[in-house]
Amino acid sequence: MDELDALQASLNGALDALRDELSAQNLPPLSSTATEQHPLDDPAYLGSPRIFEARRLALGCIGQLRNLLQVPYEKVVEQSFAVYDTACMNIAVSTGMIDVLAESPALSVVELAKRLDLHPIKVATVLRYLATQGWLIEHEYNKTAFQLSHNTSLSLFDHLKAHPAEFEQWSKSVRSLGAASQKALINDYPWASLDSKTFVDCGGGHGYLSMLLSQELKNSKFIIQDLPEVVRMTKKNVEREYLDQQKEGRLIVEPHDFFQPQPRKADVYMFRYILHNWSNDDCVTILKKSASAAPPEAKFLIIEYIPHRSGFDPSHAPRSTLDDFRGLQDYRPLEPPAFIPLNYGVNAKMHSALGVHMMGVFNAAERYMASVFHLPLSYEFESLITLSHSQEEWEEIIEAAGMHIEGVRALRANVSVIECVMKPVHVNGNGRVNGMNGTNGTNGYH
């Protein structure tokens, strides 16, 4: 028997025994949505030897299954951010969040933040991280935690400019984050439909996305842009690994600050792991500046993690199962079945931790997208982590930048591709322009 079969058999046996003992001892069913403490969780309760061992065996199997199934890179990142486990729990307790929620368990983030005089986005980021671990069901900013801890007024990027060794290490960590989803991004997105186009890789870092795409799209041209201190390394990468594409004029590396007007007219503008580093207003500025030279039909591809809510519906029946995925070539995401969180719970811990990290370093946050929350939810605590449409959502930022969303592509990774185009510019009867710089553009989904 191989390891997976053995663990499955042991877990099934443990759960069967646990179910039998609960029935034999007239104990209530286990439920993560119960509002009363279960007898098994009472330190004063001593269960039967069989229930004790069944519980221990089930947890042991779950731990071993996670070790067996989790991508090593994600495990490393989770361990690196383990400090946030205690930090977020301490924040939730010391600020009084837990006390308030104990009195009003269905309280929204906005109301909770108002009662405690806290910023709602920061409250949501902390609670979202705790929710991925089962503790809960489900910014104008001041100085960041990074600036306070380093006693500096410099942003992270300005600090890194002054510390080359730290900058090099930071660049490598960012590259590893991109590499973790690169295979899925190249294979699951329909890049072939964009061949013979000119791409601008905004904040393209070391250029690996454009370099890989230049191998797939033989008739396309890629312009990798980043700050001067970054493109020095990017040019070396291109010359070392993709010299032919450079000689053909299909790979160009140039310095550019995306807070300045975009000098390049192109068909596609890519932003991979860029906008999550910045506040809402900064994101709008980046997108507007990048669109300043774009033709009306240009596409803007935002490649980011889009978090799902952490709640679940105990009665939800998904429209498809794993059996429907047999032989499937084109990827589509599987809806989680009953009792599985929309974000798949602990599977979202790595990116939830990154969200906490970005809040401390940039005063930024992972952003929700209302349109991906399509599953019915009935559990009352779900409102705890649900943000209003006016808070930190991709739709609001993209709308404010004069664009609308054409679609969202899920990948076999923790990131998705948000496809955007500029709103059409119309001149109304008063001679005023609506659309890119106006207020009456549409936000359509197709």
Number of C-alpha atoms within 10 A of each C-alpha: 7 6 11 13 10 12 19 15 13 17 21 14 15 22 16 12 18 19 16 14 19 16 12 9 11 9 13 11 10 13 12 12 14 9 9 7 10 15 14 17 9 9 7 8 10 12 14 11 9 14 21 14 15 22 16 12 18 21 14 15 19 14 11 14 16 14 12 12 9 11 11 11 13 17 15 12 16 19 13 12 17 13 11 20 15 11 13 20 17 12 15 17 13 11 13 15 18 16 13 15 16 12 9 12 18 18 19 22 23 20 13 22 18 12 12 14 10 15 15 19 22 20 20 23 24 23 25 30 28 24 24 26 17 16 13 22 27 25 17 7 10 7 15 19 16 20 17 12 10 11 9 13 13 14 14 16 12 11 16 17 14 11 11 12 11 13 19 14 12 14 16 13 12 13 16 13 15 17 14 16 16 18 14 18 23 15 14 19 16 12 13 11 9 15 17 13 15 20 28 26 22 22 23 24 22 25 27 19 21 25 21 14 18 21 12 15 18 13 13 18 24 27 22 27 24 22 15 13 12 21 22 15 14 23 20 14 16 21 14 10 12 18 15 13 19 19 11 10 13 20 24 20 22 15 15 18 16 19 15 13 17 21 14 16 17 21 19 21 25 23 20 21 17 17 23 21 18 18 20 24 13 14 21 21 19 23 24 25 19 24 27 14 15 21 13 14 13 19 22 27 20 21 21 19 22 22 22 20 25 27 29 28 20 17 13 17 14 12 10 13 13 8 7 10 14 8 7 8 8 11 15 13 11 13 20 20 19 14 16 16 25 22 19 19 20 16 16 22 23 22 21 28 27 18 26 25 19 21 25 19 19 21 24 25 26 24 24 22 19 16 12 12 13 9 14 11 17 14 16 16 21 21 20 26 25 21 21 14 13 10 18 20 19 24 21 19 23 21 22 22 23 26 28 25 22 16 15 20 17 20 21 16 14 17 24 23 22 21 17 21 20 25 24 15 16 15 10 9 7 6 8 9 15 17 19 22 15 14 12 15 20 14 15 11 10 6
